[in-house]
Amino acid sequence: MEFFETVRVRRSVRAYTEEDVPGEVIERALDAALLAPNSSNMQTWGFYWVRSPREKALLVQACMSQGAARTARELIVVVAEPRRWKENRDEMLRKLTANQAPAFALDYYSKLIPFTYGFRWLSPVKWLLFNVAGWFRPMVRRPWSGRDIEEVSIKSAALASENFMLAISAQGFSTCPMEGFDESRVRRLLKLTRADRVVMVISVGRENPSRGIWGPQIRFPREKFIKQV
Ligand SMILES: Cc1cc2nc3c(=O)[nH]c(=O)nc-3n(C[C@H](O)[C@H](O)[C@H](O)COP(=O)(O)O)c2cc1C
């Protein structure tokens, strides 16, 4: 499907038919998710395709049994996992070294990334450093706290979620992103840590033609949001 057509036809679907979604459709969409741009290419994310009937039933409950989850043929949980930074940083350094990457790239991952992601106890010092330096020259002000690092991973996971949903639409199926879930229960179900953030549960299926979509797509006038500066 042509890109703009894919963007146009994607809608949040809250009721699906009983038609199965072929496994390859999900696999292709997951591959597309992994190609999303992400902060420092640290790939601090996880995608949990919940397939076992028992776990799926528990996940539906954790999604407040809402229609989009209850009638879904497949459910994917997108998780921000900032705790992965060390292993991913090491892997990145191995790959960059093998590719004979320039010294600045190696410095970025061996010095800047550990300073940014690690040394949480230095958070107030980082804040002070960024803000004092910022008086004199343009300065990146964040991330300085653990919460900021979490936010960085969440942004990347959200971009991956959109790639996933568009890839499903491009293959003729539908999705619904959900944040209406009990995060503690989803964490427990997937054996995640407290440092992991469940970003979205995405349901997938074939749109129920009579009640899948609640109405026409409503968007406010573009002038309200788009400014040329
Ligand atoms: C972060 C996020 C969370 C959402 N959570 C839910 C949800 O829990 N349940 C639901 O039915 N729709 C959910 N939606 C879907 C939105 O309601 C939907 O995208 C919006 O109404 C626009 O409709 P459209 O996607 O069909 O254009 C969510 C969307 C996003 C981006």
The ligand as an SDF file (V2000), in Angstrom:
LIG
                    3D

 31 33  0  0  0  0  0  0  0  0999 V2000
   -1.0540    6.6510   23.7040 C   0  0  0  0  0  0  0  0  0  0  0  0
   -2.4180    6.2330   23.2220 C   0  0  0  0  0  0  0  0  0  0  0  0
   -3.2690    5.5380   24.0730 C   0  0  0  0  0  0  0  0  0  0  0  0
   -4.5090    5.1150   23.6440 C   0  0  0  0  0  0  0  0  0  0  0  0
   -5.2910    4.3510   24.4680 N   0  0  0  0  0  0  0  0  0  0  0  0
   -6.4630    3.8650   24.0290 C   0  0  0  0  0  0  0  0  0  0  0  0
   -7.2040    2.9670   24.8160 C   0  0  0  0  0  0  0  0  0  0  0  0
   -6.8190    2.5720   25.9190 O   0  0  0  0  0  0  0  0  0  0  0  0
   -8.3630    2.5000   24.3140 N   0  0  0  0  0  0  0  0  0  0  0  0
   -8.8340    2.8620   23.0920 C   0  0  0  0  0  0  0  0  0  0  0  0
   -9.9040    2.3890   22.6980 O   0  0  0  0  0  0  0  0  0  0  0  0
   -8.1320    3.7040   22.3000 N   0  0  0  0  0  0  0  0  0  0  0  0
   -6.9450    4.2000   22.7370 C   0  0  0  0  0  0  0  0  0  0  0  0
   -6.2010    5.0100   21.9130 N   0  0  0  0  0  0  0  0  0  0  0  0
   -6.6630    5.3440   20.5850 C   0  0  0  0  0  0  0  0  0  0  0  0
   -7.1070    6.7970   20.4760 C   0  0  0  0  0  0  0  0  0  0  0  0
   -8.3070    6.9830   21.1770 O   0  0  0  0  0  0  0  0  0  0  0  0
   -7.2250    7.1550   19.0100 C   0  0  0  0  0  0  0  0  0  0  0  0
   -5.9450    7.0970   18.4090 O   0  0  0  0  0  0  0  0  0  0  0  0
   -7.8350    8.5490   18.7750 C   0  0  0  0  0  0  0  0  0  0  0  0
   -9.1370    8.5910   19.2510 O   0  0  0  0  0  0  0  0  0  0  0  0
   -7.8140    8.9410   17.3250 C   0  0  0  0  0  0  0  0  0  0  0  0
   -8.5050    7.9860   16.5400 O   0  0  0  0  0  0  0  0  0  0  0  0
   -7.8100    7.2560   15.2780 P   0  0  0  0  0  0  0  0  0  0  0  0
   -6.6160    6.4970   15.8300 O   0  0  0  0  0  0  0  0  0  0  0  0
   -8.8530    6.3370   14.7330 O   0  0  0  0  0  0  0  0  0  0  0  0
   -7.3770    8.3080   14.3240 O   0  0  0  0  0  0  0  0  0  0  0  0
   -4.9460    5.4450   22.3410 C   0  0  0  0  0  0  0  0  0  0  0  0
   -4.0820    6.1370   21.4850 C   0  0  0  0  0  0  0  0  0  0  0  0
   -2.8260    6.5070   21.9140 C   0  0  0  0  0  0  0  0  0  0  0  0
   -1.9050    7.2170   20.9530 C   0  0  0  0  0  0  0  0  0  0  0  0
  1  2  1  0
  2  3  1  0
  2 30  2  0
  3  4  2  0
  4  5  1  0
  4 28  1  0
  5  6  2  0
  6  7  1  0
  6 13  1  0
  7  8  2  0
  7  9  1  0
  9 10  1  0
 10 11  2  0
 10 12  1  0
 12 13  2  0
 13 14  1  0
 14 15  1  0
 14 28  1  0
 15 16  1  0
 16 17  1  0
 16 18  1  0
 18 19  1  0
 18 20  1  0
 20 21  1  0
 20 22  1  0
 22 23  1  0
 23 24  1  0
 24 25  2  0
 24 26  1  0
 24 27  1  0
 28 29  2  0
 29 30  1  0
 30 31  1  0
M  END
$$$$
